[in-house]
């Protein structure tokens, strides 16, 4: 698999498409250095037939098709009941929603012999995906009024398309539960999830 031997910087911009006879899509897109174009899309509408779940899907010629599925929250898939697949192969996800320290709330991702740790520095701050020797950092980029905010990415180490795909698809996932502040805001949601899980 192709890797990048030098530090890589890139920028992703938000987009939305509202075709007349199909469901609208929204998400982010951009060029990731020599890896080329990437798009993450999701449907902004609540769909009753999805049973409360939502999906973000990443595609690009050099990237594995990456699908993140989780309970819908704030118009996006969340980390609750989450599933992540790359080219149809599942990753294992775990995080401690009850932990008090930020370090203990990290999302752990195991995929094809790789162990990742994904942390969020705070609401609206940097998101960092790490494995041994590799780090991908996503941060708020420039803001173009009235409402467009770009995402700025930096990758160091022998990063490849799998590393980038995981970090980028998580940009369209509600990961607030990984922060202490987000955990407080998520508490009523988590309680409602527990009730709905019991009702299923």
N, C-alpha and C positions, 0 to 999 in steps of 0.2 A: 504494500500500500504506500502511495506517495506521502512523503512527509515534508515539512518545512524546516530547514536547518537554521534559518535566521528568524529573528523576531518578526512577527507579522502584525500589522495594524490594518483595521478595516472599519467601515461604517455601514450601518444598516438603517434604512429609512422606512417609516410606516407607509402603508398603502391601504386602499379599500376599493373594492369593485362591486358595483350594484347592477348586474345584468337584469334585463326586464323579465325573462322567463326562468331564471335560475336563482338559487339562494345567493345572497350577497356573501362576499368573503372579505376578510380584513387580515392584516398581519404585518410582516416586515420583509424587506428584500434588500439585496445589495451584492457587491462583488467582494469576495474574500481572497484577496491576493491572487496567486497563481491557481488557487482552487476554483476560482471563477464564481459564477452566479449561484445564488441560493435564495430560496423563497420559503417563508413559513406562513401558512394560511390557516385560518379558522373561521367558523361561521359566527357572526356576532349575535345572531338571533337565538332565543330560547326555543328548543325543539322538543315538544312533549314526548315524541316517540323515542328520544334518546335516553329516557328514564333518568334525567338529572345529570347525565354525563356530557362531557364536552371534549373536543379533540383539536390538537394542533398538529399540523403535518408539514414536515420539512422535505423539500425536494431541491435537486440541483444536479447537473451532469456529473460532477465529481464526488457527490455525497451519497451515502446510503439513505434510502427513504426512511425517514425517522418520524415515528408517530407517538405522540404523548396523549394519553387519555386519562381523564380524571373527573371527579365531581365538579360540576359547574359552579363557579364562585366569581363574583364581580365580572361576569361576562366572559370568563376564561376557564379552561380546565385548571383544577387545583391539585395539590399533592394528596388529597384524600381519595382513597380507592384508586390510586394512580397506577398506570401501566405504561411502560416505555418499550418500544420495539425498534430495532434498526435492521432494515432489509428482512423483516419478518421474524427476526430472532429476538427473544425477550431479554430485557435487562432486569436485574433484581434491584428494587428500591426499598430503602428503609430510612426513617427519621423518627426522632422522639418528639412528638408534639407536646409532651408535658414537661420537657426539660426547661430549666430556668436560665441556664447560661447559654449564650449565643453559640459557643463552640460545641455544646452538646446537642444543639438543634440542627446540626448540619444534615444534609441529605447525602446518604451513602448509596452509590450506584455501582453495581458489579455487572460487568459485561465482558464475555469472551476472555476471561482471565485477567481483566483489568479491574482495578478498584479505584473509583473516583470519590472525591469528597467535594460537595457543592455547598458553598456558604454564601450568605447574603449579609453584607456589612450593615445594612439598616434600610428602612423604607426609603426608596428612591435613591439608594446608593449602589456601590459596586457589587456585582455578583461574580463569584470566583469558582471555577471548576478546576480541580487539581487531581493529577495522578503522578506517580513517580517520574520526576524529570520534566513534567509538562504542566503548564498553567495557562488557562484561558480566562481573561478578565473582561467582563462586559460592564460598561459604565454609561451613565447618561452623557450623551454627546451634545452637540450644539442645539439650541432651540430657535426655531424659525416661527415668529408670530404668524397667526394667532395661536396655533395649537400643535404645530409639528415639532416633535422632539426626536432626534436621531439617537441611535445606540452606537457607542464607540467600543470596538473590540481590540484587544491586544493578546497575542499568543506568544509564549516563549517555550523553548525546548523543541524537541523533535515532534511537533504537533502534526496530527494527520486528520483526515476527513471525519473520522469517528469522533475524535475529541471536539472538533468544531461543531459537528452536527448536534451533539448533546448540549453543549453550551448555548448554541443559538436557538434550538427549539425551546429551551427553558425560558427564553425571553418572552414567549407568548403564553407562559404558564403563571398562574397566581402562586408565587412562592413566599408570600408575606408571612406564612406560618413559620418560616425559618428564622424570623426575627422576633425578639422579645416583644416589641411594640405590636407587630403583626399578630403574635400569639394572643395578646390581650384582645385585639379586635376580632380574632378568629374564634374566641371562646364560645360566643353564642352560636356561631355557625357549627362548630364541632359538636356542641350539645345537640343541635337540631339533627346533625348527621347521625348521631348515635340513636336518636329516637327513630329516624327514618330507616336506619339499618335494621332496627328491631322490628319494624313494621313490614319489612320485605319478606 
